[in-house]
Amino acid sequence: MPSFKPIPILSGGFAQSILASWKSKKDKQYPFLKESKWHLLKTAQGVSLLASLNLLEKPKGILILLHGWEGSIESSYIVRTTGHFLARHFSVYRLNLRDHGGTHHLNEGIFNGSLLEETYDAVLGLSKLNPHKLPIYLAGFSLGANFVLRIAHKHSTAKKSEKIPNLKHCFAISPPIDPLAATLKMDDQPILRDYFLKAWVKSLRTKQKLFPHLYQFPNLTKFKTVIDLTEKMILEYSEYKSVQEYFNTYTLNPEFFKKIKTPVTILTSEDDPVIPVSDFYTIPKQPYLEVIIESKGGHCGFIEDRDRTSYYWRLMSMKMN
């Protein structure tokens, strides 16, 4: 398959990253958005997560999508991907991670990247909304892609009763392999750092307003880096004793990848302003893993033209036929 080639005016890493998330007027007007059905999932851990389902009468399969940190099921890259695969006769289920997409009220606890069990359980629940036992495909972006890789690992090592039925292929677009390194790299990019800090502070204030008996976050604006705010939140509002211990829960080492026994495609770029490309060269070669490293593409970008056609749609379609 030909490698990714953006038109020159859109080739920069930042341009690609911004175009991936920029919500255009068209993104808000897809007809399927009005046809989506809400579905509340209750996980084995007692956590409530909200999904949006677009069901076709005779689909080829089901695609489950996971957004990135401080994104949601309404993020541009999620909405555009949904529209693309609905048009190609796949039902699409979009899942909000905890505290994303206006779902802060559903759970008392605060979201963090370690929450694999509830996310796996929600994906498992969605996969069972499949009366005709169609093939299931799972795709994630950024932190959502890290979750996808951990879900593929858990699925591979789980006993039969806990596996995701009919899971055929997983796609991880721009996943952080070493989340600490990714956080530090993000903090070196003022535009991205400030964007995510602003979004996270807004999210925490929403949580405080909903659960004032549990949370008080004074002086949130004093934190000038993501890593500093991460340290505060982890030390004060989690069971972890250090930031390193927390990040270790979703750092993916070479041994982790050796245990994956379900087909996975990973896509990243050398010019990603957030994820160090060097991390991907540590992933061991094995039959179930396909690692694609493009020179261009930014973070979750891979935009090919002015219509924001995404290169990863073609990669995914090849595996979903």
N, C-alpha and C positions, 0 to 999 in steps of 0.2 A: 504494500500500500504506500502511495506517495507520502512523504513527510509533510508536516504542516508548513504552509506558506501563506502568511497574511499579506494583504496589500500593504505596500510600504508605509503609507501614512498611519497605519494601525499596528506597526510592527514592534513598537517599544514595549518593554515589560510593564511599565506603569499604565500605558494606554490600554494594553490588553486587560490588565487587572481591573481598571476602572470600568471599561466597557462591559466586562462580565457582570458587574453588580449594578450598573446604572439602570434605573427603572424608567423606561420610556413611557410615553403615553400609550403606545401599542401594548406594552406589557400589562397594562391595567384594563385592556379592552378585549382580551381573548374571550370568546363566547363560553369556553369551557369553565371559566371562573364562576359563572353564574349557575352552572350545571353541577358543580362539585357538591358532594355530600359529606357532611362532617361525620367523623367517627371517633368516639372517645374510647381509648384503650386503658384498661386497668391492669397493671403489671403484677407479677407475683410479689413484688416488693411493696405493693400498695400505692404505687405511683400512677398518676393519671397523665397520659400524653394524648395530644389531639392530632388527628390526621384528617386529610381531605382526600376523598376518593373520586376519581373519574372512571366510571365503569362503562365499558362498551358491551354491546350485545354479544358479539362473536369475536372477542379479541384473540390475537396470536399468543399473548402472554400477559404478564403483569410486571410492571416496572415500579419498584419502590425507591423513592428519592430521599436522601438526607442532606440537608443544607449545612452550611458552615457556621462558625461561631458568630453570634450576633446577626445571623441571617434568619430566614424563616421560609415557610412554604410559599411565601409571596416574593421571595428574592428573584431578581430578574433571571439569573441562570437556571433556577428551578422552574419558573413559569415558562420560559422559552423551551426548555428541555421537555416539559410536560406537553406543550403544544406540538412539538415536533413528533413525539412518539404516539400521541393520540392520533395524529394524522396518518400514522403508519400502523394503526390498528392494534395498539397496545393499551390496555387499561393502565392507569397511572395512579399510584398512591403516594401522597406527599406527607411526610411525618415531621411534625414540629418537635425538636428536642425540648427538654424541660426549660421553662422560663424564656422561650422564644415564641415569636409570633403572637404576642399578647396573651400567653398562657401562664403568666406568673401566679395567678390566683389558684391554679389547680393543685399546687403542692407547696407545703411550707418550706421544704429544704431548697437550698440554692443550687443552681446548676454548676457543675464543673466537668472537666474533660474526662474524669475517671469513671463516669457513670455508665459503664458498659452493660451491666446486668439489666437495668430497666430499658435501655435502648434495644438490646438483643430481644428482650421479652416482647417489646412493642412490635418489632419487625416480625418476630415469630407469630404474633397475633394477627398481623396484617396478612402474612403469608397463608393463613388458614381461611381467609375470606376468598376462597378459591374453589367453589363447588365443582368445577370441571377439571380440577387438577392440572391447570395450565402451568407452563414453565414460569418460574419466578426469577427476576433479574433485580439486582440491588446496586444502586449507584450513589456515591457520596462525593461531596466537594469540600476541600480544605479539611477542617476538623471533622466534618461529616465523612470524609474519605478515610480519615484515621479510624473512625468508628466502623466503617465498612470493613477495613482490614481486620480489626479485632473481632468483628462479627464472623467473618470468614474463618478466622482461627478458631473461635469458640464452636462454630458449627462443625468444623473439621474434627475437633477433639471431643465433641459431646456424644453422649449415648444416643441411640437411635430415636428414642422418644422425645429428645430435646433438640433434635436437628430441625432446621428450617425445611419443611417439605417442598420438594420440587425446585430447590434453589439450583439454578443452572450456571450463573456467571455473576461475578461481582466486579464493579468498576470503581476505581479510586482516582479521582481527579485532584491533583495537587495536594496530596496528603502530607501532613507533617510527620516525619519519621522520628525525629528528635524534637519534641515540642518545646523543650527549654531552649534549644538552639534557635528554633523558629521564633520564639517570643523575643529573644535578644536581638535577632535580626530585624524583627518588626520594629523594635524600639529604636533602631538605627535609621528608620525611615520616617521622618517627621509627619508626613501626610497620613500614612497608614497608622502610625502610632496614635496620633491625635484623633483620627476617625474612630478607632476601636476603643480608645479610652472614653470618648464622649458617649459612644453607644453603650458601653459597659456601665458607666456611671448612671446613665438614664435607666438602665435595667435594674440596677441596685436600688435606686430611689423608688422605682415602682414596687419592688419587693418590700421595702421598708414601709411604704404607704399602706400596703395590703396587710402586712404582719408587723405592726409597730411594737407588739409585745415580744417579738423575737429579734428584731433587727433595728439597730440605730447606727447609721453610717455618717458620722459628722466629718466635715472637712474632706470630702471625697475629691474636691478639686485640687487639693495639695499634692496629689499623686501625679507625677509628671511622666511616669513610664508604666507600661503594662506589667513589667516584672515586679515593680514595687507594690502595685495594687494587688497583684496576684499573691505576693507574700503576705500581705495583711489579711486577705480573705482566707487564705489557706490556714494560716496560723490561728486565726480567731474563729473561723466558722467551718472547720472540717476536722476530721480525725487525724490528719497528717501532721507530723511533727516538724516537717521542713518542706520547703518548696521542692527540693530535689526528690524527696520521698514521693511527693504528689506527682511530679512529672514522670517519675519512674513507672507509675501505674499505666501510662499510655505511651511510653517510649518503646519503639519496635526494634528489637535487636535481631541479628542474623538468625539466632536459634528460633525466634518467633516465626519467621517466614518459612523455616524448614518444616513446620508442623501443619501448614496450610495444605489441605487436600481437596479443595474445590477451586475451579478455574477463576483466576483473578487477573484483571488487566489494570496496571498502574500507569498513569500518564502524568508527567511533570515536564518542566522546562528549565533550561539553564539560566534564563533571565527572570525567574520567579523572584520578586522582591522580598518575599517572606520566607520561603522554604530553601534551605541550603541544598543545592543539587548534589553536593558530595555525599549526602546521606544515602542517596539511591544507589551509589556504586558499592555500598556495603551489603546490599540485598543479594543473597546467594541465588544462583541459578537453580531452578528446579522445574519439573514439568508443568506444575499448576500455575506458575507465575509468568506473566508477561510484563516486563518493565520497559516503557517507552519514554525516552528522554529526548525532547525536542530542543533545539537551540532557541526557539522563540515560543511565546505563548503566555508569559506572565503568570499570574496566580489565578487559576480557574478561568483563564481567558480562552486562548486558542480560537480567537475570532477571525474568520476568514474573509469577511467582506463587510460592506456598509449595512447589510441587513442583519449583521451579527449571527451569521451562520457559524455554528461551532464545529470545529474539527473532530471533537470527541464524539459527536453524533454519528459520524461515519464509522469510527472505531467501534462504538457500541453496536451499531446496526450489523456489522459483520459478524458479531457473536450472537446476535439475537434473531438471525434468520432461521 
